Each structure stands twice: as C-alpha cells, then as structure tokens.
Amino acid sequence: MLLGVMAPAGSGKSKAAKHLVKRYGFTRLHAGAPVKEAMRRGFGLDKAAVDGGRKDLPHIKLGGARPRAVMEPISDALAAHAPGATAIALRPKLMRALSKGRDVVVDGIRQPAEAELIHKLGGKLVAIDTGKSPDPDKPMDLRQAKIVADHMVRAPGGKKELKAALDGLMHKLMTAESQAG
C-alpha cells in the first residue's frame, strides 16, 4: 500500500505518517527530504531543526531565522523553477521500498508532480482536515491546497482524534484491498 499525506503546515502530516509507521508498519518517506537535507548539510542543522519540534524556533545558524521560514521560500522556488525535482528525487526511494514489499507513507505531498507520482505507482492521497486553512503567506500550503485527495481524514480535535480517523481509514483501505485480492 502506498499513501501520500497532505495538509497545511502544522496540521499533523508527520504525526499521521508516524502513526502509520508505528501502528501498521509503514515505511515513512518525506517528499520535502531534498530541501530538508540541503538545510541540514548546508547550514549544519540537526534533524529536529528541519523535521521536528524546533523548525519553528529561531536558529543561531540561520542568523535567528526560523528553519521553516527559510525552507518555505526555497521549496516554493524549487516548485516554480523545477516542478518535478522533488518527485524525481522521491521516485527511487519509493521504488526501493515498494520493490521490497513494504507499505509506504509519503509525508508532505505539496506539489502536483509528487501527487502524480503517488497515483502512477498505484497509491492514494490522504488529506488531513483539522479545520486549519492553508496559510496565504505559505506558498507551499497554497500549492498543496490545489491537489485533490482520494481520501479525507477529519480530525479537528487533535492527536487522539487524528489517530482514530486514520485507523478508520486504514480499516476501510485494508477491507477494500482484501476484497480486491
């Protein structure tokens, strides 16, 4: 099974992906990994600063800027000038995991090329609705909002509700998969 998770920034995409890893044994990949890795290597940031709880905190290695505030325009420029780049970088990782028979969740689908890749490989797009609207100051939120999801997980109540909604979706998907096979 292949799932791509999408939602506005701060809506729980990573929490959802991590739940699928822990509860169902998925392998987690991140669509934004090339930008995050460039930030880590280029500025000597640790993982938590680009993919964890500290991405919204000022960082001395960025002159006091928040890592998320730097990654957003970099991702937007990449999407504008090389719209297929993140999908191209993601494809071999996806192919390796899928060829080993793993279920894969791709955290952070934000661009049409990433969504198209998920679909071409037989996957489904899952949008998380926590009631949070796309932030008009975050161009990647606006790009992602134009992508149509195959499934919607509604969880305005927080982490516990998100996990329950994901479990409901997984039950539905696994039931459909077993009936098809």
Residue frames relative to the residue before (quaternion, step in Angstrom):
aa qw qx qy qz dx dy dz
M 1.0000 0.0000 0.0000 0.0000 0.00 0.00 0.00
L 0.1096 -0.7776 0.6185 0.0292 3.53 -1.07 0.85
L 0.0069 0.7937 -0.6065 0.0470 3.57 -0.78 1.09
G 0.1645 -0.7431 0.6396 0.1081 3.54 -1.14 0.74
V 0.2125 -0.7986 0.5561 0.0883 3.58 -0.75 1.07
M 0.0218 0.8003 -0.5967 0.0553 3.54 -0.93 0.98
A 0.2164 0.7286 -0.6261 0.1739 3.53 -1.22 0.71
P 0.6339 -0.5058 0.3955 0.4313 3.59 -1.22 0.24
A 0.6732 -0.4809 0.3718 0.4211 3.57 -1.25 0.42
G 0.8340 0.2179 -0.1736 0.4764 3.55 -1.00 0.88
S 0.5358 0.6575 -0.3872 0.3615 3.60 1.25 0.26
G 0.6619 -0.5465 0.3113 0.4077 3.60 1.20 0.04
K 0.2656 0.7780 -0.5304 0.2071 3.62 1.14 0.45
S 0.6994 0.4620 -0.2749 0.4710 3.57 0.83 -0.98
K 0.6115 0.5330 -0.3531 0.4660 3.60 1.02 -0.72
A 0.6531 0.5121 -0.3106 0.4634 3.58 0.96 -0.88
A 0.6685 0.4973 -0.3030 0.4626 3.58 0.86 -0.96
K 0.6671 0.5021 -0.3025 0.4598 3.59 0.92 -0.87
H 0.6113 0.5323 -0.3498 0.4697 3.60 1.08 -0.63
L 0.6576 0.5034 -0.3108 0.4664 3.58 0.97 -0.84
V 0.6148 0.5304 -0.3372 0.4764 3.59 1.09 -0.66
K 0.7280 0.4585 -0.2462 0.4463 3.55 0.73 -1.10
R 0.7699 0.3957 -0.2055 0.4566 3.57 0.78 -0.99
Y 0.8224 0.2503 -0.0932 0.5023 3.59 0.96 -0.84
G 0.5270 -0.6883 0.3805 0.3222 3.58 1.26 0.10
F 0.3097 0.7581 -0.5151 0.2531 3.59 1.17 0.45
T 0.3657 -0.6361 0.6226 0.2722 3.50 -1.37 0.35
R 0.2455 -0.7899 0.5486 0.1216 3.58 -0.83 0.99
L 0.0295 -0.7438 0.6677 0.0041 3.50 -1.02 0.98
H 0.2573 -0.7612 0.5715 0.1665 3.58 -1.17 0.45
A 0.4636 -0.7010 0.4718 0.2664 3.56 -0.76 1.07
G 0.7183 0.4400 -0.2463 0.4794 3.60 1.08 -0.66
A 0.2938 0.8057 -0.4789 0.1876 3.59 1.27 0.22
P 0.6443 0.5234 -0.3702 0.4170 3.67 0.84 -0.73
V 0.6676 0.4788 -0.3076 0.4800 3.61 0.96 -0.79
K 0.6543 0.5120 -0.3168 0.4577 3.58 0.92 -0.86
E 0.6593 0.5001 -0.3073 0.4698 3.57 0.97 -0.85
A 0.6312 0.5236 -0.3341 0.4646 3.60 0.99 -0.76
M 0.6444 0.5091 -0.3157 0.4752 3.59 1.00 -0.78
R 0.6543 0.5111 -0.3166 0.4587 3.58 0.94 -0.85
R 0.7283 0.4306 -0.2466 0.4726 3.56 0.78 -1.03
G 0.7074 0.4983 -0.2723 0.4208 3.56 0.84 -0.98
F 0.8043 0.2498 -0.1162 0.5265 3.57 1.02 -0.75
G 0.4769 -0.7035 0.4213 0.3164 3.58 1.27 0.11
L 0.3497 0.7426 -0.4964 0.2825 3.57 1.09 0.72
D 0.4231 -0.6769 0.5274 0.2909 3.57 -1.15 0.50
K 0.7322 -0.4531 0.2888 0.4186 3.55 -1.31 0.31
A 0.6558 0.5311 -0.3188 0.4316 3.61 0.91 -0.86
A 0.6428 0.5373 -0.3257 0.4382 3.58 1.13 -0.57
V 0.7744 0.3121 -0.1825 0.5192 3.60 1.13 -0.50
D 0.8054 0.1713 -0.0758 0.5624 3.59 1.13 -0.47
G 0.6955 0.4357 -0.2740 0.5015 3.55 1.05 0.63
G 0.8252 -0.3101 0.2084 0.4237 3.47 -1.33 -0.34
R 0.7034 0.4723 -0.2800 0.4514 3.58 1.16 -0.39
K 0.4375 0.7192 -0.4620 0.2790 3.63 1.16 0.08
D 0.7009 0.4241 -0.2709 0.5054 3.60 1.23 -0.29
L 0.5890 0.5538 -0.3716 0.4564 3.57 1.28 0.26
P 0.5658 -0.5884 0.4370 0.3776 3.62 -1.01 0.67
H 0.1517 -0.7936 0.5858 0.0628 3.56 -1.03 0.82
I 0.5080 -0.6806 0.4421 0.2886 3.56 -0.82 1.01
K 0.6638 0.5173 -0.3094 0.4427 3.60 1.02 -0.74
L 0.6932 0.3886 -0.2649 0.5461 3.57 1.31 -0.14
G 0.5690 -0.6253 0.3652 0.3896 3.57 1.20 0.50
G 0.7148 -0.4419 0.2413 0.4852 3.56 1.18 0.60
A 0.5083 0.6291 -0.4332 0.3978 3.60 1.26 0.00
R 0.4882 -0.6277 0.5201 0.3118 3.55 -1.25 0.49
P 0.5475 -0.6351 0.4222 0.3445 3.64 -0.83 0.85
R 0.6397 0.5231 -0.3421 0.4473 3.62 0.92 -0.81
A 0.6546 0.5244 -0.3117 0.4464 3.58 1.02 -0.82
V 0.6600 0.4693 -0.3017 0.5031 3.58 1.18 -0.49
M 0.6728 0.5179 -0.3002 0.4348 3.59 0.93 -0.90
E 0.6006 0.5979 -0.3580 0.3919 3.60 1.04 -0.75
P 0.7322 0.3919 -0.2763 0.4837 3.68 0.67 -0.91
I 0.5841 0.5507 -0.3818 0.4580 3.61 1.13 -0.52
S 0.6652 0.4961 -0.2931 0.4748 3.58 0.92 -0.92
D 0.6474 0.5181 -0.3174 0.4601 3.57 0.99 -0.81
A 0.6508 0.5015 -0.3153 0.4750 3.59 0.96 -0.83
L 0.6328 0.5204 -0.3232 0.4735 3.57 1.00 -0.79
A 0.6622 0.5056 -0.3004 0.4644 3.59 0.94 -0.89
A 0.6811 0.4946 -0.2863 0.4578 3.59 1.01 -0.79
H 0.8031 0.3303 -0.1448 0.4743 3.57 0.88 -0.94
A 0.7753 0.1118 -0.0723 0.6174 3.60 1.22 -0.42
P 0.0769 -0.8842 0.4576 0.0544 3.57 0.73 1.11
G 0.7158 0.4321 -0.2707 0.4772 3.60 1.12 -0.40
A 0.4258 0.7643 -0.4289 0.2247 3.58 1.26 -0.23
T 0.7009 0.4502 -0.3030 0.4629 3.61 0.77 -0.89
A 0.6234 0.5214 -0.3439 0.4703 3.61 1.05 -0.65
I 0.6323 0.5252 -0.3271 0.4662 3.58 1.03 -0.79
A 0.6714 0.4824 -0.2905 0.4818 3.60 0.98 -0.83
L 0.6705 0.5162 -0.2876 0.4485 3.59 1.06 -0.75
R 0.5891 0.6462 -0.3606 0.3246 3.59 0.97 -0.87
P 0.7079 0.4470 -0.3173 0.4454 3.69 0.65 -0.88
K 0.6239 0.5281 -0.3429 0.4628 3.59 1.07 -0.68
L 0.6411 0.5174 -0.3083 0.4756 3.54 1.02 -0.84
M 0.6682 0.5128 -0.3013 0.4470 3.56 0.86 -0.97
R 0.6348 0.5232 -0.3343 0.4600 3.61 0.97 -0.78
A 0.6930 0.4759 -0.2842 0.4611 3.58 0.82 -0.98
L 0.6826 0.4829 -0.2930 0.4636 3.59 0.88 -0.90
S 0.6451 0.5277 -0.3302 0.4430 3.61 1.01 -0.74
K 0.6593 0.4718 -0.2982 0.5038 3.58 1.25 -0.40
G 0.5530 -0.6483 0.3699 0.3702 3.57 1.30 0.18
R 0.4409 0.7051 -0.4518 0.3230 3.57 1.19 0.35
D 0.3987 -0.6197 0.6072 0.2972 3.51 -1.31 0.49
V 0.1248 -0.8187 0.5601 0.0195 3.57 -0.89 0.95
V 0.1106 -0.7410 0.6577 0.0780 3.54 -1.12 0.79
V 0.1860 -0.7633 0.6119 0.0913 3.54 -0.88 1.02
D 0.2679 -0.7774 0.5610 0.0956 3.50 -0.54 1.30
G 0.8588 0.2341 -0.1424 0.4329 3.57 -1.01 0.80
I 0.1707 0.7588 -0.6005 0.1856 3.58 0.81 0.94
R 0.0326 0.8336 -0.5464 0.0735 3.58 -0.58 1.16
Q 0.7634 0.3350 -0.1713 0.5250 3.59 1.21 -0.40
P 0.6242 -0.5640 0.3886 0.3759 3.59 -1.11 0.61
A 0.6417 0.5290 -0.3436 0.4362 3.64 0.94 -0.77
E 0.6312 0.5152 -0.3314 0.4757 3.59 1.08 -0.68
A 0.6484 0.5138 -0.3069 0.4705 3.57 0.99 -0.88
E 0.6423 0.5237 -0.3159 0.4619 3.59 0.98 -0.85
L 0.6305 0.5303 -0.3303 0.4606 3.58 1.00 -0.79
I 0.6326 0.5230 -0.3320 0.4649 3.59 0.91 -0.89
H 0.6897 0.4804 -0.2830 0.4619 3.59 0.86 -0.94
K 0.6451 0.5312 -0.3258 0.4422 3.61 0.93 -0.86
L 0.7147 0.4191 -0.2445 0.5038 3.56 1.13 -0.66
G 0.6192 -0.6001 0.3222 0.3907 3.58 1.26 0.35
G 0.5113 0.6732 -0.4041 0.3493 3.56 1.23 0.25
K 0.3862 -0.6943 0.5654 0.2216 3.49 -1.42 0.09
L 0.3496 -0.7165 0.5696 0.1999 3.54 -1.19 0.68
V 0.1232 -0.7887 0.6019 0.0234 3.53 -0.87 1.05
A 0.1665 -0.7740 0.6057 0.0797 3.56 -0.73 1.10
I 0.2603 -0.7410 0.6004 0.1502 3.53 -1.06 0.81
D 0.1054 -0.7902 0.6033 0.0235 3.53 -0.77 1.10
T 0.0159 -0.8001 0.5986 -0.0340 3.55 -0.39 1.26
G 0.6043 -0.5486 0.3493 0.4603 3.55 1.32 0.10
K 0.5546 0.6002 -0.3863 0.4278 3.56 1.31 -0.07
S 0.3288 -0.7485 0.5467 0.1810 3.57 -0.85 1.01
P 0.6006 -0.5300 0.4312 0.4154 3.57 -1.20 0.40
D 0.4267 -0.6976 0.5213 0.2440 3.54 -1.00 0.88
P 0.3980 -0.7451 0.4767 0.2433 3.64 -0.53 1.08
D 0.6398 0.5099 -0.3259 0.4737 3.60 1.24 -0.31
K 0.6737 0.4277 -0.2847 0.5312 3.59 1.32 -0.02
P 0.3223 -0.7969 0.4771 0.1829 3.58 -0.09 1.27
M 0.6426 0.5213 -0.3439 0.4439 3.60 1.03 -0.66
D 0.5692 0.5539 -0.3779 0.4759 3.60 1.16 -0.51
L 0.6785 0.4937 -0.2870 0.4622 3.57 0.94 -0.92
R 0.6215 0.5249 -0.3406 0.4714 3.61 1.05 -0.72
Q 0.6821 0.4982 -0.2853 0.4529 3.55 0.87 -1.00
A 0.6301 0.5682 -0.3371 0.4081 3.60 1.00 -0.77
K 0.6431 0.5290 -0.3208 0.4513 3.61 1.20 -0.41
I 0.5889 0.5679 -0.3660 0.4435 3.59 1.27 -0.25
V 0.3273 -0.7493 0.5470 0.1797 3.56 -0.91 0.95
A 0.3223 -0.7603 0.5401 0.1626 3.56 -0.78 1.09
D 0.4713 -0.6434 0.5255 0.2963 3.53 -1.28 0.47
H 0.7867 0.0979 -0.0260 0.6090 3.55 1.16 -0.69
M 0.2148 -0.7542 0.6091 0.1185 3.53 -1.18 0.69
V 0.1375 -0.7524 0.6403 0.0713 3.55 -0.96 0.94
R 0.1491 -0.8043 0.5720 0.0602 3.57 -0.50 1.18
A 0.1535 0.7915 -0.5701 0.1578 3.55 -0.71 1.12
P 0.0359 0.8405 -0.5393 0.0374 3.61 0.49 1.12
G 0.6515 0.5771 -0.3015 0.3893 3.60 1.24 -0.35
G 0.6897 -0.4862 0.2927 0.4496 3.60 1.18 -0.01
K 0.8365 -0.2892 0.1819 0.4284 3.51 -1.44 -0.18
K 0.6679 0.5028 -0.3062 0.4553 3.60 0.86 -0.93
E 0.6677 0.4866 -0.2905 0.4827 3.58 0.95 -0.88
L 0.6125 0.5469 -0.3424 0.4567 3.59 1.06 -0.73
K 0.6643 0.4988 -0.3040 0.4663 3.59 0.87 -0.92
A 0.6577 0.5050 -0.3117 0.4640 3.59 0.93 -0.86
A 0.6590 0.4999 -0.3091 0.4694 3.59 0.96 -0.83
L 0.6397 0.5092 -0.3197 0.4789 3.61 1.03 -0.75
D 0.6324 0.5223 -0.3326 0.4654 3.58 1.00 -0.78
G 0.6332 0.5242 -0.3227 0.4693 3.58 1.05 -0.75
L 0.6550 0.4963 -0.3061 0.4806 3.56 0.96 -0.84
M 0.6514 0.5122 -0.3244 0.4561 3.60 0.90 -0.85
H 0.6166 0.5326 -0.3472 0.4643 3.59 0.98 -0.76
K 0.6576 0.5114 -0.2953 0.4679 3.57 0.93 -0.95
L 0.6957 0.4769 -0.2789 0.4592 3.60 0.85 -0.96
M 0.6720 0.4870 -0.3036 0.4681 3.59 0.94 -0.84
T 0.6184 0.5286 -0.3421 0.4702 3.59 1.07 -0.70
A 0.6671 0.4923 -0.2985 0.4727 3.59 0.91 -0.93
E 0.6519 0.5226 -0.3122 0.4522 3.59 1.01 -0.82
S 0.6812 0.4768 -0.2981 0.4688 3.60 0.95 -0.84
Q 0.6450 0.5085 -0.3236 0.4697 3.62 1.08 -0.62
A 0.6560 0.4999 -0.3053 0.4761 3.59 1.15 -0.67
G 0.7241 0.4287 -0.2380 0.4850 3.60 1.07 -0.74
